[in-house]
Amino acid sequence: MLLFVPKETRPLESRVGLDPAAVARLVKLGAAVAIEAGGGEAAGHLDADYEEAGATIRTDLAAALGEADFVIRVRPAEVEEVALQKPGSLATGLMDPFGSPERIKAYADAGVSALCSELIPRTTLAQKMDVLSSQANLAGYMGVVTAAERLDAILPMMMTPAGTISPAKVFVIGVGVAGLQAIATARRLGARVEAFDTRPVVEEQVKSLGAKFVKIDIGETGETEQGYARELTPEQVELQRQGMAKICSGADIVVTTAKVFGRKAPVLLTAGMIAGMRPGSVVVDLAAEGGGNVEGTVCDEEVVTDAGVRIIGWGALEARVPRHASQMFAANIVNLIEHFWDGETFPLRTDDEIIKGCLLTHGGQIVHERFKPAG
């Protein structure tokens, strides 16, 4: 079975679908692995590293796609490239299913079985395959590290002969995987951290990291079956903003992490709230690619407001640490393949819970219930 990893072409994307360590694991299983020439360079992996791990290097993208039994990407494929895959082959990676229905149709038209990484079930069994969680961990870390570098002050308390420097105040909004890592990173750097989430159940986790959990009464809330925060009503969002405004005004760094899969990210910080922050403070919007949690966010850019507040809207902050981001992404993909590997190939067990959860297309049809055409 031939697995092929194309080079990522999206601007600012530096990750790669498989790193050399992952290639070695797959070759040991009995798979043949090919990498597009230069595919791992942005993540620090040379073609020679892949060859040493047992992969072959391909320079003709179209030919490689046409020969591959399984194509592995980080970012969604271009529709034109989907059509180059042979019928009966597989594809996996981030596919942005809600943002690109034409891509789903292209996979179906090409007869490709598309396994969407975003739809991997959030179960104990599938945890080791959960690309979103592994990448969110790094995004939370990078959000704080980036803010610390941009801030006009240091994060830890420091006692010096010239006097005592108070610790910076960090406010994390959203306590999922990214939020928890942001809290932990800010605490390790010595900041005083507060955090808010609509799910009261995360209070204990926040406190265990040495941060303060902010309580804002916005009425009944909860979480989905997969552990995500439920969408708030407009009235609840307004109550939340009012409760957060005072905390934001005293914060040096605010990190927002509220992504809603399949929908535009909720705007949590308004221009008025940003204007109430002190000049030189920093806001990191980890939901920038989904429309942003912050009014004024520009995806993949930094903006300084008239009040002197810096808003960082870099998309996919995890791509700023491509070596480890690729390592974690690749490990998730290999764990998926190993789980189903039968010694020679990857049998598509359509009755399996994990496959059913993430299979978008199969046999020339769109098979996922959430994306089937009406009628």
N, C-alpha and C positions, 0 to 999 in steps of 0.2 A: 504494500500500500504506500503510495507516494503522498507525503505531506509537503505542501509548498507554502512559504512565507514571503509575500511580496514586500517591497520596501514601502513604508508609509509616505504618502505624498502631501498630506494636509499641512499647511503652513504651521510652524511652531511645534509640530509633532515630532518628538525625538525617540519615542519608544519603538520597540520591535516585538513582533508576535511571539517569537521564541528566542531565548538567549542560548549560548553554547551549552550550558549545563542542561537545559531542557532538551536540546537536540540529543545530547548523549543519552539521556534517559529514554527517549523515543527510539533511538537506534538500538539500544539494548533490548527494547521490547520486540524488535524485529521490523520496525518501520523504516522506510526510506525517506529521507528529509532533504529538501532543497530550499535554498535561500536566494532571493534575488540579490545580485551583486550590489554591495554597499548597503544592504538592508539594515545592518546592525551598527553602522559606523557612528551614528548620532548618539547611540547608547554606549559607545566605547568598545564595540565588538567588531573586529576586523574579519574579512572574509576568511583569512587564514585560521582564525579561532574556530570558525564554524567547520572548516574542512578538517581540522584536527579532531573535532567532536564527532565527525562522521557524516557531515552534510556535504552536498554538492552545491556549487554556485552556478546560478543561471543568469544569463544576460538577456535572454529573449523572454520578456514578460508574457506576451500573448501565447507563445508556445508552452511555457511552463504552466500557465493557467489551464490550457487545453489538455495537458497531460495529467494534471494533479487529481488525485482522488479526494483530497481534503485540503482546503485553503484556509489558512489561519492569518487573521489580521487583527490589529488593534482597533483602528478606526473603520467606519463603514466604507464598503467598496463603492467605487463609482459604478453607476448603472451600466455603462458601456463595458466595464471589465467583468461584471457579473455574466454578461452574455457570452464571454469567452470560455467560461467553465463548461466542462462536458456534462451531458445529462447523467444523472445518477451519482454525481460527486457531492461532497459535503462542503460546507463553509461554516466558520464560527468566528466570533469576535463581537465587538460592539457594533450594533446594526442600526441604532436609532429608529426603531420600528414605527414610532408615532410621528416622527419628523419626516419620514420619507416613504410613503406608501408605494411610490413608483419603484423603489428598490425591492420591496417585498414582491411586487408583481414580476419584477425582472428575475428574481430567483425562481419563482414559480414557472415563468415562461421558459427559463433555461433548464428546467428539470433538476435544479439543485436543491438539496435538503439543507436548509439554513437553520443553524442552531444559534439563537440570539443570546449572547452572554448576559445582557441586561435582565433576561427573563429566567435565569437560573433560579429555581425555587430556594427560598431562604429557610432551608431545613438543616438539621444537624448533619445529615448524610451529605448534603451538597455544599456545606460550608467551605470545604477545601477547594471548591470550584468557583466560588463567589468572587468574580472579577470586580464588581462594583465596590464591595467592602474592602478588598485589598488596596484598590486605588484610592478610595476615600480616606483610608488611613494615612497615606502619603500626602494627600491633598490637605488634610487637617494639620499635619506637621509643617508642610511648606507654607501654609497660610500664616502661621505664627512666625516662622523664621523670616519670611519675606517682610512681614509687618515690622518685626524687630529691626531689620536692616534699614527700613525706610523711616522709622520713628526718629524723632529728634531728641530722644532720651534713651537711657539704658533701662533694661527691665528689672534687674534685681536691686534690692536695697543694698546700699554700700555705705559703710562707716569709714570716713576718712578724716585726716587732721583738719581738712577744710570744712568739715561738717558732715551731716548724715543725708544721704540721698534716699528718698522714699521710693518704694517699689512701684513700678508702672502698674496701671490698672487695665486689665483685659476683660472684655465682656464677650462671651461666646453665646451666640443665639442658635439653638438647635443642638441637641445632645444625641446625635446618632453616632455612627462610626467616625466620621470626620470631626464632629464636635468634641467627642471624647479625646481624640488624639490631639486636637488643638488645646484643650484644657491641660492635658498631661504635659505637652510641650511647653506651654506658657508657664506652668508651675515649675518645670525643670529649669527654666531660664530665670526663675526667681520672681515672677510677676504675681500680683494679687489678682485672683481670677474669680469672676462671677459668671454664672451660666443660667440660661433660661430655656425651657422646653415646654411645649403644651402637654407633655405626658408626665404627670407627677411620678410615675413609676421609676423615672431615671434619677430622681433626687439622690438616692443612696449611692448611685454610681458617681455622681458629681462630687459628693462629699468624700467618697473614698479616694478621690484624686487630690483632695486638699483644697477644693474650690467651694464657693458658696452658691447654693441653689436659690435662684430668685423666684419668688412666688408671685404670680399675677393672676388675679381672679378674673377669668374670662368665660366662666360657665363650664358646662360639660364638655370634656375633650376625651381623647383616647387614642388608640393606635389600631392599625390595620392588622389583618391576620399575619402579615409578613413583618410586622414590627415597625412600620413607618407611622409617622404622625398623621392623624386624619386631617383632611382639609377643613379649615376654619370657615365660619360664616363671615360675611363682611363686618358684621357687628363685633364679632370676636376679634377679628384682625385689628379693628380700631381700638378696642380695649387693650389689646396687647401692645400696640404702638404707644398708647398713653403711658402704660406702665414701664415701657422700656426707655422712653425719652429721657427721664431723669438719670437713669444709669448710663446711657450713652453720653450725656453731657459731662459726666465725670470720668469717662473712660479715655485712656490713651490709645487703646486698640480695640476695635470691634471686629469680630469674625462672624459672618453669617453663613449658615450651612443648609438652609431650608430648600431642598430640591423636592419636587413632586414629579415622579416619573410619569411621563405621558402628558403633562400639563405645564403651562408656564409657571415659573417659580413665583411664589407670592412676594409682593413688595412689602417688606417689613420695616425698612427705614425710609422715611420720606425726606424730601429736601429740607423741610423744616427741622426735622430731627438732626440731620447732618449739620445744618447751620448752627445748631445749639452746641456742637462740639467745639473744643478749643482748637485754635490754629496749630498745625503741626501734628495733630492726631491722625490716625490711619484706620481706614475701614477696608477689610478684605472680604470680597463677595465671592464665596465659593460656588454660588449658583449662577455665575455670569453667563455661562453657555445656555442656561435654560431661561434667559430673560432677565435674571438678576433679582436679588432680594433688596437691592438698594436703588432708590431713585437717583439717576445720574450715572449708574454703572455703564461703561462701554466695554463690551467683550474684547478681551485680549489687549486692553489698554489700561493705562493709569491716568486718572483725572484728578486735578487739584481744583477744588471749588473756590469760589470767590472768598469764602471764609477761611481758606487755607487748610482744608481737610483733604487728605489724599485718599481717593477711592481706587483700590486695586481690583480690576476686573479680569485678570488673566484667566482664560479658560484652561481647564485641565492642568492645574498647578502641579499635579503629580508628574507631568511630562518634564518638569524642570529638574527632576532627579531621575533621568531615564534609565540609568543602570539598575537601580533597585526597583523602579516601576516596571521595567521589562522583566526583571527576575520574578517579581510577584505575579505579574500577568501570565507569564509563561508557565509558572508553577500551577496556576489555576487551570490553564488549558491542558497541561499534561495530566493533572489529576483527573480531569474529565475523561480524557482518552484512556488512561490506565484503568479507570473504573469499569469501562465497557470492553476493553481490548480482549479478544478471544485467542490471542497467540499469533494471529496473522493479519487481522483487520479490525475495523471499528464497526461492529454490527449495529445498525440503527434499530434499537428496540423501542418501537413506537408505543408499546404498552407500559414502558417504564415511567415512573413518576417524574424523574428528572428530565427525560427526553420530552415527555408530554408538556412539561412546563415551559420549555424553551424552543421547541421546534416550530418554526414559522411556516416553512414550506416543505412539501414532500410529494413526490410523484406527479409533479407538474401542477400541484394545487396549493393554495394557501390553506393550511390546516389548523392554525392556531385560532381558538374560538374568538379571541379579542380582535382579530384582524381579518376574519373571513368577510368577503363581500356580502352586503345585505341581499337577502333573497336567495 
